[in-house]
Amino acid sequence: MDDPIRFPTRIALVLRSDLAPWQALNVAAFLASGVTADEMKGEEYEDADGTRYLPLLAQPVMVYEGDGETLEAVRARAVDRGMRVAVYDRGMFATGHDAANREVVAAAAGVDLDLVGVAVHGAKNAVDRILKGVARHR
């Protein structure tokens, strides 16, 4: 049996614990896309019939949950440490396109965002410190 792969970085999503299931899935998908970079993608997939599929992230995505205060604390700690951060503000549920989403975020200072999701990508030990005490999503 192969030894498990140890990744030097971690991708973590933190979602508001009071979201409806469709909202949580929507926010998770958007946040994961926000931290994706070409170097983070694996290779394309191909089935036995030769049909090719898009590449996925090459490492696991850890999903956590918390209240608004928890999400703001994660955002603040990640920003203070210069981490790559993606945010999803509650107001984005009412928009229909990317430009409108950016307007929602631009309208508030970071501490005033009504966060329903935060994604962080960086060195594994740094991300683990930022998420200390945050519960895994159930």
C-alpha positions in Angstrom: 0.0 0.0 0.0 1.3 3.5 -0.9 2.1 6.0 1.8 -0.5 8.8 2.1 0.4 12.0 0.2 1.3 14.9 2.5 0.4 18.2 0.9 2.5 21.3 1.8 -0.5 23.5 1.5 -4.1 23.4 2.6 -7.4 24.6 1.1 -10.0 25.3 3.7 -13.6 26.6 3.3 -15.5 27.9 6.3 -19.3 28.2 5.9 -22.0 29.8 8.0 -23.6 27.0 10.0 -27.1 28.5 9.5 -27.2 28.3 5.7 -29.8 26.4 3.8 -28.3 23.3 2.1 -28.5 24.8 -1.3 -26.8 28.0 -0.1 -24.0 26.1 1.6 -23.3 24.1 -1.6 -23.5 27.3 -3.7 -21.1 29.1 -1.4 -18.7 26.2 -1.3 -18.5 25.9 -5.1 -17.9 29.7 -5.5 -15.2 29.8 -2.8 -13.4 26.7 -4.1 -13.2 28.3 -7.5 -11.8 31.5 -5.9 -8.7 29.7 -4.6 -8.1 27.6 -7.7 -5.0 28.4 -9.7 -3.6 26.5 -12.7 -0.8 25.1 -10.6 -3.3 23.7 -8.1 -5.1 21.6 -10.8 -4.4 18.0 -11.4 -4.3 16.4 -14.8 -7.4 15.8 -17.0 -9.3 12.6 -16.4 -10.1 10.0 -19.0 -12.4 7.0 -18.8 -11.9 3.6 -20.4 -13.9 4.7 -23.4 -11.5 7.6 -24.1 -13.9 10.4 -23.0 -11.9 13.2 -21.4 -13.0 15.2 -18.4 -11.8 18.4 -16.8 -9.1 18.4 -14.2 -10.0 18.8 -10.5 -8.0 20.3 -7.7 -5.0 18.2 -7.0 -5.5 18.2 -3.2 -8.4 17.8 -0.8 -10.6 20.7 0.3 -11.3 20.8 4.0 -14.8 22.2 4.9 -15.5 23.9 8.3 -18.4 25.8 9.7 -19.1 28.5 12.2 -21.2 31.6 12.9 -20.6 35.1 11.5 -18.1 36.0 14.3 -16.1 32.9 13.5 -16.0 33.7 9.8 -14.9 37.3 10.4 -12.1 36.0 12.8 -10.9 33.6 10.1 -11.0 36.3 7.4 -9.1 38.8 9.6 -6.4 36.3 10.7 -5.9 35.2 7.1 -5.7 38.7 5.8 -3.3 39.7 8.6 -1.0 36.9 7.6 -1.1 37.7 3.9 -2.9 34.5 3.0 -4.9 33.9 -0.2 -8.5 34.6 0.8 -11.9 34.4 -1.0 -15.1 35.7 0.6 -18.8 35.3 0.0 -21.1 38.0 1.4 -24.8 37.3 2.1 -25.7 40.1 -0.4 -24.3 38.0 -3.2 -27.3 35.7 -3.0 -29.4 38.5 -4.5 -27.2 39.2 -7.5 -27.1 37.6 -10.9 -23.6 38.1 -12.1 -19.9 38.5 -11.1 -19.8 42.3 -11.5 -22.7 42.7 -9.1 -21.0 40.3 -6.6 -17.9 42.5 -6.7 -20.1 45.6 -6.0 -21.6 43.9 -2.9 -18.1 43.3 -1.5 -16.8 46.7 -2.5 -19.7 48.4 -0.6 -18.4 47.3 2.8 -15.1 47.4 4.7 -13.7 43.9 5.4 -14.9 43.9 9.0 -18.4 44.9 7.9 -18.9 42.2 5.3 -21.9 39.9 6.1 -19.8 36.8 5.5 -21.5 33.4 4.8 -18.3 31.9 3.6 -14.5 32.3 3.6 -11.8 30.3 1.8 -8.2 30.3 2.7 -5.2 28.8 0.9 -1.7 28.7 2.1 1.0 26.7 3.9 -0.6 23.9 5.8 0.7 24.9 9.2 -0.4 28.5 8.7 -3.9 27.6 7.6 -4.2 25.2 10.6 -3.3 28.0 13.0 -5.9 30.3 11.4 -8.5 27.6 11.8 -7.6 26.6 15.3 -10.9 26.0 17.2 -13.1 26.1 14.1 -15.3 23.0 13.8 -15.4 20.7 10.7 -18.6 20.9 8.7 -21.0 18.2 9.7 
